[in-house]
């Protein structure tokens, strides 16, 4: 799983070179990604949040300054995500379990992400975040699970149970 997290971070770094790069969209995606790996109260997330593009009149008139300033923002982004990759390679995925021994949502999200197609995962996340009634949400969720089939459901459950954070949090 650590290789998958590192690959996601590398993909995010490569987005810095996209022709139609959008700093705010990139920041939001990076923050979500870092949060899922390191937890929400992490210095890397704070550094990404601090990256700001200057939209004042001087930077908009001066094309060379515009490019230089944007490149500076991208450089900071590369450095922060590069540091995150190095940390993962050296120490592995950090322990994020809470004191109550509750299962962390990233364990479930990782298992779902591993087993579902991209469209299935997006549909599920959209349903879970929707404002529909709990009863209707439950009904639609049941339909989605039935469509997945037994093998996929078994693989998801196995991914959760065999996750290193889940196994490591089991009582002695």
C-alpha positions as CSV (number, residue, x, y, z in Angstrom):
1,X,0.0,0.0,0.0
2,X,2.9,2.4,0.7
3,X,3.9,2.1,-3.0
4,X,0.4,3.1,-4.0
5,X,0.6,6.2,-1.7
6,X,4.0,7.2,-3.1
7,X,2.7,6.7,-6.7
8,X,-0.3,9.0,-5.9
9,X,2.1,11.7,-4.6
10,X,4.3,11.3,-7.7
11,X,1.3,11.7,-9.9
12,X,0.3,14.8,-8.0
13,X,3.9,16.2,-8.5
14,X,3.7,15.5,-12.3
15,X,0.4,17.6,-12.4
16,X,2.6,20.6,-11.7
17,X,3.8,20.4,-15.3
18,X,0.3,20.2,-16.9
19,X,-0.4,22.8,-19.6
20,X,-3.6,23.9,-18.0
21,X,-2.3,23.9,-14.4
22,X,-4.7,25.3,-11.8
23,X,-3.0,26.0,-8.5
24,X,-6.1,26.1,-6.3
25,X,-7.4,22.8,-7.7
26,X,-3.9,21.2,-7.3
27,X,-3.7,22.5,-3.7
28,X,-7.1,21.0,-2.8
29,X,-6.2,17.6,-4.3
30,X,-2.8,17.6,-2.6
31,X,-4.4,18.4,0.8
32,X,-6.9,15.6,0.4
33,X,-4.2,13.2,-0.5
34,X,-1.8,14.2,2.3
35,X,-4.7,14.1,4.8
36,X,-5.5,10.5,3.8
37,X,-1.9,9.5,4.3
38,X,-0.7,11.6,7.2
39,X,-3.8,12.9,8.9
40,X,-5.3,16.3,8.9
41,X,-3.1,18.0,11.5
42,X,0.2,17.7,9.5
43,X,2.8,20.2,8.7
44,X,2.9,19.2,5.0
45,X,-0.7,20.2,4.7
46,X,-0.1,23.5,6.4
47,X,2.7,24.2,3.9
48,X,0.5,23.4,0.9
49,X,-2.2,25.7,2.3
50,X,0.3,28.5,2.5
51,X,1.1,28.4,-1.2
52,X,-0.6,31.5,-2.6
53,X,-0.5,32.9,-6.1
54,X,-0.3,36.7,-6.2
55,X,-3.0,38.2,-8.4
56,X,-2.1,41.9,-7.9
57,X,-2.0,44.3,-10.8
58,X,1.8,44.3,-11.1
59,X,2.2,40.5,-11.4
60,X,-0.6,40.4,-14.0
61,X,1.1,43.1,-16.1
62,X,4.6,41.5,-15.9
63,X,4.4,38.2,-17.8
64,X,8.0,37.2,-16.7
65,X,7.2,37.9,-13.1
66,X,3.9,36.0,-13.5
67,X,5.8,32.9,-14.7
68,X,8.5,33.2,-12.1
69,X,6.0,33.6,-9.3
70,X,3.9,30.6,-10.5
71,X,7.1,28.5,-10.9
72,X,8.0,29.5,-7.3
73,X,4.6,28.1,-6.1
74,X,5.2,24.9,-8.1
75,X,8.7,24.5,-6.7
76,X,7.3,24.7,-3.1
77,X,4.7,22.2,-4.0
78,X,7.3,19.8,-5.5
79,X,9.4,20.2,-2.3
80,X,6.6,19.5,0.1
81,X,5.3,16.4,-1.8
82,X,8.9,15.3,-2.3
83,X,9.5,15.5,1.4
84,X,6.3,13.5,2.0
85,X,7.6,10.7,-0.4
86,X,10.9,10.6,1.4
87,X,9.2,10.3,4.8
88,X,7.0,7.4,3.5
89,X,10.1,5.7,2.1
90,X,12.1,6.1,5.3
91,X,9.4,5.5,8.0
92,X,6.4,4.1,6.2
93,X,2.8,5.2,6.6
94,X,2.4,7.0,10.0
95,X,0.2,5.6,12.7
96,X,-3.0,7.5,12.8
97,X,-5.1,5.4,15.2
98,X,-7.0,7.3,17.9
99,X,-7.0,6.7,21.6
100,X,-10.4,5.0,21.5
101,X,-9.2,2.3,19.2
102,X,-11.7,3.2,16.5
103,X,-11.0,2.1,12.9
104,X,-9.6,4.9,10.8
105,X,-11.6,5.9,7.7
106,X,-8.5,5.7,5.5
107,X,-8.4,1.9,6.0
108,X,-11.9,1.6,4.6
109,X,-11.2,4.2,1.8
110,X,-8.0,2.4,0.8
111,X,-9.9,-1.0,0.6
112,X,-12.7,0.6,-1.5
113,X,-10.2,2.4,-3.7
114,X,-8.2,-0.9,-4.3
115,X,-11.3,-2.9,-5.3
116,X,-13.7,-0.5,-7.0
117,X,-13.5,1.0,-10.5
118,X,-13.0,4.7,-10.5
119,X,-16.6,5.4,-11.5
120,X,-17.9,3.1,-8.8
121,X,-15.7,4.8,-6.2
122,X,-16.9,8.2,-7.3
123,X,-20.5,7.2,-7.3
124,X,-20.2,5.7,-3.8
125,X,-18.5,8.8,-2.4
126,X,-21.1,11.1,-4.0
127,X,-23.9,9.0,-2.4
128,X,-22.3,9.1,1.0
129,X,-21.8,12.8,0.9
130,X,-25.3,13.5,-0.5
131,X,-28.0,15.2,1.5
132,X,-30.7,12.6,0.9
133,X,-32.4,10.8,3.8
134,X,-30.5,8.1,5.7
135,X,-33.2,5.6,4.7
136,X,-32.8,6.5,1.0
137,X,-29.0,6.6,1.2
138,X,-29.1,3.1,2.8
139,X,-31.3,1.7,0.1
140,X,-29.1,3.1,-2.7
141,X,-26.0,1.8,-0.9
142,X,-27.5,-1.6,-0.7
143,X,-28.2,-1.5,-4.5
144,X,-24.5,-0.5,-5.1
145,X,-23.2,-3.3,-2.9
146,X,-25.5,-5.9,-4.7
147,X,-24.1,-4.7,-8.1
148,X,-20.5,-5.2,-7.0
149,X,-20.9,-9.0,-6.5
150,X,-19.8,-11.3,-3.8
151,X,-16.1,-11.5,-4.8
152,X,-15.6,-7.7,-4.8
153,X,-17.4,-7.3,-1.5
154,X,-15.2,-10.1,0.0
155,X,-12.1,-8.5,-1.4
156,X,-13.1,-5.1,0.2
157,X,-13.7,-6.7,3.6
158,X,-10.5,-8.7,3.4
159,X,-8.6,-5.5,2.5
160,X,-10.0,-3.8,5.6
161,X,-9.3,-6.7,8.0
162,X,-5.8,-7.4,6.6
163,X,-4.8,-3.8,6.6
164,X,-1.6,-3.3,8.7
165,X,-3.2,-0.5,10.8
166,X,-6.2,-2.7,11.5
167,X,-4.2,-5.7,12.5
168,X,-1.8,-3.6,14.5
169,X,-4.7,-2.1,16.5
170,X,-6.1,-5.4,17.6
171,X,-6.1,-6.0,21.3
172,X,-3.6,-8.5,22.7
